[in-house]
Amino acid sequence: MPERPPLAPAPRAIPTSLRYRVLLGGFLPIIAWPMLAIGGFLSTVFTGNSEFATGYRFAGELAEVEGHVTATDETNMRHNNRTVMEVRFDYRVQGKDLASRSFTRERVPEVDSSVVVEYRIDEPQIARIKGMGSAPFPALSSITMLFPTVAIVFLMIAYFRGKKRVQLMREGMSAWGLLTDKEPTNTRINNQRVHKLTFAFVDDNGEQRTATDRTHKSEFYSDQIARHVLWDPHSQESCIVELIPGKPKIHDGLWLPIANVRLLLVFLPAIIAFGMIYAATYIRV
């Protein structure tokens, strides 16, 4: 084994495909992308069709007037195992005929029956039947926003971790390290405990240093196998090359681009964004 890993001196070029793979790879994105796709879709549907998105319209001063039900229809939505009903009505304000709709999961008034309509004094066209909702779902349905929010947090954490790794790949010091300590964490992946690993190595000045990384893969627990360490003496950031997403390869001292099939991960955000835009645009009542 050579004294130093066969990596060119800094700064090193990083192929675009490899950079994106490192920035978007890792365990957290594997969890976050499906969570964002499913949770984002559900959040768009439920939040976009809830009083969380419409309630602010009735924040102004309200007035009441008599209205008449013109039609009632079942929607394709259910809440608490009850079909959400759409109730359309018309009313008259200051000699002007207006129409709107409300939603209910309770008793549905008869067509042509009279109802009490509340409307905004400054914008009479904003109205609802008193006691009914201005959207199919209550404001509490917006709790579905929790899932895409958590997913975005995961992606941000993964991105900043990846950014640090990219910086280490470009500017970091390169050395061989041996495992000196293995500490269990509270995290599990695939029912396997994640461990914090500490590796000892010697820097360019001959000083003993340590680098840390985390993994649940038991093949990295051996203290007999040297691992390629990247370390920044200024920030003290470090990582093990074999644990970087995409498992970067080196040829003639340079980082190699990754296979095109792995670049599919780069397009995943666009696919998710398209799905969310589709849901937001078309899945409305």
TIKOL-416391 format. One record per residue: residue number from 0; x, y, z of N, C-alpha, C in turn. Coordinates in steps of 0.05 Angstrom, whole numbers. Example, Ala and Ser with C-alpha at 12.3 -4.5 7.8 and 13.67 -1.06 7.14 Angstrom:
# residues 2
NODE   num       nX       nY       nZ      caX      caY      caZ       cX       cY       cZ
NODE     0      264     -114      156      246      -90      156      264      -66      156
NODE     1      257      -45      142      273      -21      143      258        1      157
//
This chain:
# residues 285
NODE   num       nX       nY       nZ      caX      caY      caZ       cX       cY       cZ
NODE     0       17      -24        0        0        0        0       18       25        0
NODE     1       12       44      -18       28       69      -19       24       84        7
NODE     2       44      101       13       43      117       38       19      135       38
NODE     3       12      147       15      -12      164       12      -31      153       -9
NODE     4      -57      157       -6      -76      149      -27      -69      162      -53
NODE     5      -74      149      -75      -67      159     -101      -86      182     -111
NODE     6      -86      204      -96     -103      226     -102      -87      251     -107
NODE     7      -94      266     -129      -79      290     -136      -80      311     -114
NODE     8      -61      329     -114      -62      351      -94      -86      369      -99
NODE     9      -94      382      -78     -116      401      -80     -107      426      -94
NODE    10     -126      441     -108     -154      434     -111     -159      414     -133
NODE    11     -178      396     -129     -183      374     -148     -210      379     -163
NODE    12     -210      373     -188     -235      375     -203     -254      353     -196
NODE    13     -279      359     -194     -300      339     -188     -320      339     -211
NODE    14     -322      316     -225     -342      315     -248     -370      323     -238
NODE    15     -385      335     -256     -411      345     -249     -429      322     -239
NODE    16     -428      299     -253     -445      277     -246     -439      267     -218
NODE    17     -413      266     -211     -405      257     -184     -413      278     -163
NODE    18     -410      303     -169     -418      324     -150     -447      322     -143
NODE    19     -464      319     -163     -493      317     -158     -500      292     -143
NODE    20     -486      271     -149     -491      245     -135     -484      248     -105
NODE    21     -463      262      -99     -455      266      -71     -474      284      -57
NODE    22     -482      306      -71     -500      325      -59     -528      314      -54
NODE    23     -537      296      -72     -565      286      -70     -567      257      -59
NODE    24     -543      246      -53     -543      218      -45     -543      214      -14
NODE    25     -543      189       -6     -543      183       22     -569      171       32
NODE    26     -570      164       57     -593      150       68     -617      170       72
NODE    27     -612      194       81     -633      213       85     -650      219       60
NODE    28     -637      224       37     -653      228       13     -670      204        5
NODE    29     -660      180       11     -675      156        4     -702      156       19
NODE    30     -701      167       44     -726      169       59     -741      194       50
NODE    31     -727      216       45     -740      242       41     -755      243       14
NODE    32     -743      233       -7     -756      236      -33     -784      223      -34
NODE    33     -787      197      -26     -814      186      -25     -833      201       -6
NODE    34     -822      209       17     -838      224       36     -848      251       23
NODE    35     -830      264        8     -838      289       -4     -858      284      -27
NODE    36     -853      262      -42     -872      257      -64     -900      251      -54
NODE    37     -902      232      -35     -928      224      -24     -939      246       -6
NODE    38     -923      255       13     -932      276       31     -938      302       17
NODE    39     -922      309       -2     -927      334      -17     -953      332      -33
NODE    40     -958      309      -44     -983      305      -59    -1007      307      -40
NODE    41    -1006      293      -18    -1028      293        1    -1032      321       13
NODE    42    -1009      334       19    -1011      361       30    -1023      381       11
NODE    43    -1016      378      -14    -1027      396      -35    -1057      392      -37
NODE    44    -1066      367      -37    -1094      361      -40    -1110      369      -15
NODE    45    -1101      361        9    -1116      366       33    -1113      396       42
NODE    46    -1089      406       42    -1086      434       51    -1098      453       31
NODE    47    -1094      447        5    -1105      465      -15    -1135      465      -16
NODE    48    -1148      444       -5    -1177      442       -4    -1187      443       25
NODE    49    -1173      458       41    -1181      460       69    -1185      490       76
NODE    50    -1198      494       99    -1203      521      108    -1177      535      117
NODE    51    -1156      520      119    -1130      533      124    -1123      551      101
NODE    52    -1131      543       76    -1125      559       52    -1146      580       46
NODE    53    -1169      577       58    -1191      596       51    -1201      612       75
NODE    54    -1195      604       99    -1205      617      123    -1198      646      125
NODE    55    -1174      654      115    -1165      681      117    -1184      701      102
NODE    56    -1199      690       83    -1217      708       67    -1239      719       85
NODE    57    -1245      706      107    -1267      715      124    -1257      729      149
NODE    58    -1232      739      147    -1220      752      170    -1231      780      174
NODE    59    -1243      792      153    -1254      819      155    -1281      820      169
NODE    60    -1293      843      169    -1319      846      181    -1340      832      164
NODE    61    -1358      817      177    -1378      801      163    -1406      812      168
NODE    62    -1423      807      148    -1451      814      151    -1467      790      142
NODE    63    -1493      790      148    -1510      767      142    -1533      776      124
NODE    64    -1541      758      107    -1564      763       89    -1577      736       83
NODE    65    -1602      737       75    -1616      712       68    -1607      703       40
NODE    66    -1603      677       38    -1596      665       12    -1613      641        6
NODE    67    -1611      631      -18    -1627      608      -26    -1609      587      -39
NODE    68    -1613      562      -31    -1598      539      -41    -1606      534      -70
NODE    69    -1587      532      -88    -1593      527     -116    -1587      499     -125
NODE    70    -1568      486     -111    -1561      458     -118    -1544      446      -96
NODE    71    -1545      420      -94    -1528      405      -76    -1516      381      -91
NODE    72    -1491      376      -86    -1477      354     -100    -1458      340      -82
NODE    73    -1455      314      -86    -1434      299      -72    -1407      305      -85
NODE    74    -1387      309      -68    -1360      311      -79    -1347      284      -78
NODE    75    -1323      282      -89    -1308      256      -87    -1290      255      -62
NODE    76    -1296      272      -42    -1280      273      -18    -1296      263        6
NODE    77    -1281      252       25    -1293      242       49    -1277      252       73
NODE    78    -1291      257       95    -1277      265      120    -1291      251      143
NODE    79    -1275      237      159    -1287      221      181    -1308      202      171
NODE    80    -1303      190      149    -1321      170      136    -1347      182      127
NODE    81    -1348      208      124    -1372      221      114    -1366      235       88
NODE    82    -1385      232       69    -1381      246       43    -1384      276       47
NODE    83    -1366      290       35    -1368      320       36    -1387      329       14
NODE    84    -1406      345       22    -1427      354        3    -1421      384       -4
NODE    85    -1425      390      -29    -1423      418      -39    -1451      430      -40
NODE    86    -1454      453      -29    -1480      467      -29    -1476      494      -43
NODE    87    -1489      497      -66    -1488      522      -80    -1512      539      -73
NODE    88    -1507      565      -72    -1529      583      -64    -1525      610      -77
NODE    89    -1547      625      -78    -1546      652      -88    -1557      671      -66
NODE    90    -1550      696      -69    -1558      716      -49    -1556      744      -62
NODE    91    -1566      764      -49    -1567      790      -61    -1557      811      -40
NODE    92    -1538      827      -50    -1525      847      -33    -1526      874      -48
NODE    93    -1539      894      -36    -1540      921      -48    -1550      920      -77
NODE    94    -1571      904      -82    -1583      902     -108    -1568      885     -128
NODE    95    -1546      873     -119    -1530      857     -138    -1533      827     -131
NODE    96    -1540      811     -152    -1543      782     -149    -1515      769     -148
NODE    97    -1511      753     -128    -1485      739     -125    -1490      709     -121
NODE    98    -1469      694     -124    -1471      665     -120    -1444      655     -109
NODE    99    -1446      634      -93    -1422      622      -81    -1428      593      -74
NODE   100    -1411      581      -58    -1416      554      -50    -1404      549      -22
NODE   101    -1414      529       -9    -1403      520       17    -1401      490       18
NODE   102    -1389      480       39    -1386      451       41    -1394      442       69
NODE   103    -1405      418       70    -1414      407       95    -1413      377       95
NODE   104    -1410      366      119    -1411      337      123    -1435      330      141
NODE   105    -1451      351      147    -1474      347      164    -1500      347      147
NODE   106    -1521      356      159    -1547      356      144    -1546      376      121
NODE   107    -1556      366       98    -1555      383       74    -1582      396       70
NODE   108    -1583      422       67    -1609      436       63    -1621      429       36
NODE   109    -1647      431       35    -1662      425       10    -1657      447      -10
NODE   110    -1658      439      -36    -1657      459      -57    -1680      478      -55
NODE   111    -1676      504      -60    -1695      525      -58    -1702      534      -29
NODE   112    -1689      520      -10    -1694      529       18    -1677      553       24
NODE   113    -1686      568       45    -1672      592       53    -1650      585       73
NODE   114    -1628      599       71    -1605      596       89    -1594      623       96
NODE   115    -1580      624      118    -1567      649      127    -1539      649      114
NODE   116    -1534      670      100    -1508      673       86    -1492      695      100
NODE   117    -1467      689      106    -1449      710      117    -1429      717       96
NODE   118    -1424      743       93    -1406      752       72    -1389      775       83
NODE   119    -1367      780       69    -1350      802       77    -1362      828       67
NODE   120    -1363      848       84    -1375      873       77    -1359      887       55
NODE   121    -1333      886       56    -1316      899       36    -1314      883       10
NODE   122    -1320      857       11    -1319      840      -13    -1343      821      -12
NODE   123    -1366      830      -19    -1391      814      -17    -1390      787      -32
NODE   124    -1373      785      -52    -1372      760      -68    -1359      738      -51
NODE   125    -1346      744      -29    -1335      723      -12    -1356      717        9
NODE   126    -1368      693        7    -1391      686       24    -1391      656       29
NODE   127    -1405      649       50    -1410      621       57    -1436      619       73
NODE   128    -1447      595       73    -1471      591       89    -1462      589      118
NODE   129    -1475      603      135    -1468      604      163    -1469      576      175
NODE   130    -1448      568      188    -1446      541      200    -1434      521      182
NODE   131    -1429      528      157    -1415      510      138    -1387      519      132
NODE   132    -1372      502      119    -1344      509      113    -1341      522       86
NODE   133    -1320      537       83    -1314      550       58    -1296      532       40
NODE   134    -1289      508       50    -1273      489       36    -1282      461       45
NODE   135    -1276      440       29    -1285      413       36    -1274      403       63
NODE   136    -1249      411       70    -1237      400       94    -1232      422      115
NODE   137    -1233      414      141    -1227      434      161    -1197      442      161
NODE   138    -1191      464      175    -1164      474      175    -1144      454      186
NODE   139    -1153      436      204    -1136      416      216    -1124      397      196
NODE   140    -1137      395      173    -1127      377      152    -1099      386      142
NODE   141    -1092      411      147    -1066      420      138    -1043      408      153
NODE   142    -1049      391      173    -1028      377      187    -1012      359      168
NODE   143    -1024      353      145    -1009      337      125     -984      351      115
NODE   144     -983      378      120     -959      393      112     -935      384      128
NODE   145     -939      370      150     -917      361      167     -898      343      151
NODE   146     -910      325      134     -894      305      120     -875      318      100
NODE   147     -884      335       82     -865      348       64     -845      366       78
NODE   148     -855      378      101     -836      395      116     -813      379      127
NODE   149     -819      356      139     -798      339      150     -780      330      127
NODE   150     -792      322      104     -776      313       81     -757      335       72
NODE   151     -766      360       71     -749      382       62     -726      386       82
NODE   152     -733      383      108     -711      386      128     -690      364      124
NODE   153     -699      339      119     -681      317      114     -663      323       90
NODE   154     -676      333       69     -661      339       44     -641      362       49
NODE   155     -648      381       65     -629      403       71     -605      393       87
NODE   156     -611      375      107     -589      364      122     -571      348      104
NODE   157     -583      331       87     -567      315       68     -551      333       49
NODE   158     -563      354       40     -550      372       21     -525      385       34
NODE   159     -528      395       58     -506      408       71     -484      388       79
NODE   160     -492      364       86     -472      343       90     -457      337       64
NODE   161     -473      335       42     -460      330       16     -442      352        8
NODE   162     -450      377       14     -433      400        7     -407      399       21
NODE   163     -407      390       47     -382      388       62     -364      366       50
NODE   164     -377      344       41     -362      322       29     -349      331        2
NODE   165     -365      346      -13     -354      356      -39     -330      374      -33
NODE   166     -332      391      -13     -310      408       -6     -285      392        2
NODE   167     -290      371       17     -268      354       25     -255      340        1
NODE   168     -272      331      -17     -262      318      -41     -245      337      -58
NODE   169     -253      363      -58     -238      383      -73     -213      393      -59
NODE   170     -216      398      -33     -194      412      -19     -182      396        4
NODE   171     -194      374       12     -185      360       36     -159      346       33
NODE   172     -147      342       57     -122      327       59     -128      297       56
NODE   173     -112      282       43     -117      254       37      -96      236       52
NODE   174     -107      216       65      -89      198       80     -102      171       84
NODE   175      -86      151       93      -97      126      101     -103      126      131
NODE   176     -125      116      139     -132      115      167     -140       88      176
NODE   177     -135       82      202     -143       56      214     -163       61      236
NODE   178     -183       44      238     -204       46      258     -192       43      286
NODE   179     -198       63      303     -189       61      331     -212       61      351
NODE   180     -236       69      342     -258       69      361     -285       66      346
NODE   181     -304       52      359     -330       48      347     -351       53      369
NODE   182     -367       74      365     -386       82      385     -415       80      374
NODE   183     -432       64      387     -460       62      377     -475       88      381
NODE   184     -493       94      362     -511      118      364     -539      109      369
NODE   185     -558      127      370     -586      121      374     -601      116      348
NODE   186     -586      116      325     -599      114      299     -596       85      289
NODE   187     -617       76      276     -617       50      263     -624       53      233
NODE   188     -611       37      217     -617       36      188     -621        7      181
NODE   189     -643        0      169     -649      -28      163     -646      -46      187
NODE   190     -655      -36      210     -654      -50      235     -625      -55      245
NODE   191     -606      -41      234     -578      -43      242     -570      -17      256
NODE   192     -555      -20      278     -546        4      292     -525       19      277
NODE   193     -529       46      276     -508       63      264     -487       68      285
NODE   194     -462       66      276     -440       71      294     -423       95      285
NODE   195     -413      110      304     -394      131      298     -366      119      299
NODE   196     -352      121      277     -326      109      274     -304      130      276
NODE   197     -283      124      290     -260      142      292     -236      129      280
NODE   198     -223      143      261     -199      132      248     -175      149      254
NODE   199     -153      136      259     -128      151      264     -111      151      239
NODE   200      -98      174      233      -81      176      210      -59      196      216
NODE   201      -40      197      199      -17      216      201      -19      237      180
NODE   202      -18      263      187      -20      284      167        7      289      153
NODE   203        6      308      135       30      314      119       54      323      136
NODE   204       49      333      160       70      342      178       79      321      197
NODE   205       69      297      194       77      275      211       62      274      237
NODE   206       41      290      240       26      291      266        3      271      265
NODE   207       -2      259      288      -24      240      291      -51      255      292
NODE   208      -70      247      275      -96      259      274     -118      238      275
NODE   209     -142      248      279     -165      229      278     -187      241      260
NODE   210     -202      223      248     -224      230      231     -248      213      238
NODE   211     -272      224      235     -296      208      243     -316      207      219
NODE   212     -332      186      220     -354      183      201     -374      164      214
NODE   213     -397      160      201     -418      143      212     -427      123      191
NODE   214     -434       99      200     -445       79      182     -457       57      198
NODE   215     -476       42      185     -488       19      197     -476       -7      185
NODE   216     -458       -4      166     -447      -26      151     -423      -39      167
NODE   217     -427      -64      174     -408      -77      191     -381      -82      178
NODE   218     -379      -81      151     -353      -86      139     -333      -63      144
NODE   219     -343      -41      155     -325      -19      162     -316      -19      191
NODE   220     -324      -41      205     -317      -42      234     -290      -56      239
NODE   221     -277      -64      218     -251      -78      221     -229      -57      226
NODE   222     -212      -63      245     -189      -46      250     -163      -55      236
NODE   223     -167      -74      218     -144      -85      203     -143      -75      174
NODE   224     -164      -60      166     -165      -50      139     -162      -20      139
NODE   225     -143      -10      123     -138       19      121     -160       31      103
NODE   226     -170       54      112     -191       68       97     -180       95       87
NODE   227     -191      103       64     -182      129       53     -197      152       67
NODE   228     -181      168       81     -192      190       97     -188      217       82
NODE   229     -209      233       83     -206      261       74     -211      279       98
NODE   230     -194      299      102     -195      314      127     -187      343      121
NODE   231     -202      362      133     -196      390      130     -184      400      156
NODE   232     -158      408      156     -145      417      180     -156      443      191
NODE   233     -171      458      175     -182      484      184     -209      480      198
NODE   234     -227      466      184     -254      463      196     -256      438      213
NODE   235     -236      420      211     -236      394      225     -257      375      214
NODE   236     -269      382      192     -288      363      179     -273      340      167
NODE   237     -286      316      167     -273      293      157     -293      273      146
NODE   238     -284      255      130     -302      233      120     -285      211      109
NODE   239     -297      188      105     -284      165       93     -294      162       65
NODE   240     -276      161       46     -283      161       18     -302      138       11
NODE   241     -298      114       23     -315       91       17     -343       95       27
NODE   242     -348      114       45     -375      119       55     -389      143       42
NODE   243     -375      156       23     -388      178        8     -408      166      -11
NODE   244     -432      178      -13     -453      168      -32     -441      165      -60
NODE   245     -447      143      -73     -436      138      -99     -410      124      -99
NODE   246     -397      121      -75     -371      108      -73     -352      118      -95
NODE   247     -343      143      -93     -326      155     -114     -301      138     -120
NODE   248     -294      137     -145     -270      122     -154     -249      141     -164
NODE   249     -224      133     -162     -201      149     -170     -186      136     -193
NODE   250     -178      151     -212     -161      141     -234     -141      162     -241
NODE   251     -115      154     -240      -93      173     -245      -95      198     -227
NODE   252     -104      193     -203     -105      215     -183     -129      233     -186
NODE   253     -148      227     -204     -171      244     -208     -197      229     -202
NODE   254     -217      244     -193     -243      232     -188     -256      225     -214
NODE   255     -268      202     -215     -282      193     -240     -311      200     -239
NODE   256     -323      207     -262     -352      211     -263     -366      185     -257
NODE   257     -392      187     -250     -407      163     -244     -423      154     -268
NODE   258     -434      130     -267     -449      119     -289     -474      135     -294
NODE   259     -483      137     -319     -506      154     -325     -532      144     -311
NODE   260     -534      118     -307     -558      108     -294     -562      120     -266
NODE   261     -540      126     -253     -542      137     -226     -551      166     -227
NODE   262     -549      179     -250     -557      207     -252     -588      210     -251
NODE   263     -602      187     -252     -631      188     -250     -639      202     -224
NODE   264     -622      199     -204     -628      212     -178     -630      242     -181
NODE   265     -614      254     -200     -614      282     -204     -642      292     -214
NODE   266     -655      275     -230     -681      283     -241     -705      278     -222
NODE   267     -700      265     -200     -721      258     -182     -735      283     -171
NODE   268     -720      304     -163     -734      328     -154     -753      340     -175
NODE   269     -745      339     -200     -763      350     -221     -788      333     -224
NODE   270     -785      307     -221     -809      289     -223     -828      295     -200
NODE   271     -817      298     -176     -833      304     -152     -847      332     -156
NODE   272     -831      351     -165     -842      378     -169     -865      377     -189
NODE   273     -862      362     -210     -883      359     -230     -908      347     -217
NODE   274     -905      326     -201     -927      314     -188     -942      333     -170
NODE   275     -927      349     -155     -939      368     -136     -954      390     -152
NODE   276     -941      399     -174     -955      420     -190     -980      409     -203
NODE   277     -979      384     -212    -1003      371     -223    -1025      370     -202
NODE   278    -1018      361     -178    -1038      359     -156    -1049      386     -150
NODE   279    -1032      406     -148    -1041      432     -140    -1059      444     -162
NODE   280    -1054      437     -187    -1069      449     -209    -1095      435     -215
NODE   281    -1095      409     -213    -1118      394     -223    -1135      381     -201
NODE   282    -1123      374     -179    -1138      360     -158    -1150      381     -139
NODE   283    -1170      394     -149    -1185      414     -133    -1215      409     -138
NODE   284    -1231      418     -119    -1260      415     -123    -1270      442     -133
//
